[in-house]
């Protein structure tokens, strides 16, 4: 299940991406529009800034803005920053692989085979969608 942190992060990025003038957007504006706790949103936006998705400007006219164009930001990258691995179990993760403690042989494990299919389908969907796609889908 997608965490609230990730859900709110995607909503905030989409809100910022929909702004035509590309000027910094205040946290309070996003919070009010998207019905997200401002304090929680600030921590999410800070993480997105540290990860290179957003820039920020302090003072009058300050706020957060996209560093890259929305079509350059893939949903796989956003999910990995905010949520972590896309795979549901560590033994099929491409970036966070770990052998499962309870599995003697991944090659014969029914769960492993199923989760590879789930991972690949998720990667396909998330990899084909950019922030632009998400922001313009409303």
Protein Blocks (a to p, Z undefined) as FASTA:
>chain_A
ZZfklmmmmmmmmmmmmpmnlpacdfklmmmmnopafklmmmmmmmmmmnopaccdeheh
iacddfbdfklmcfklmmmmmnopfbfbfklcfklgccdfklmblklmmklmmmmmmmmm
mmmmmmmpcfklmmmmZZ
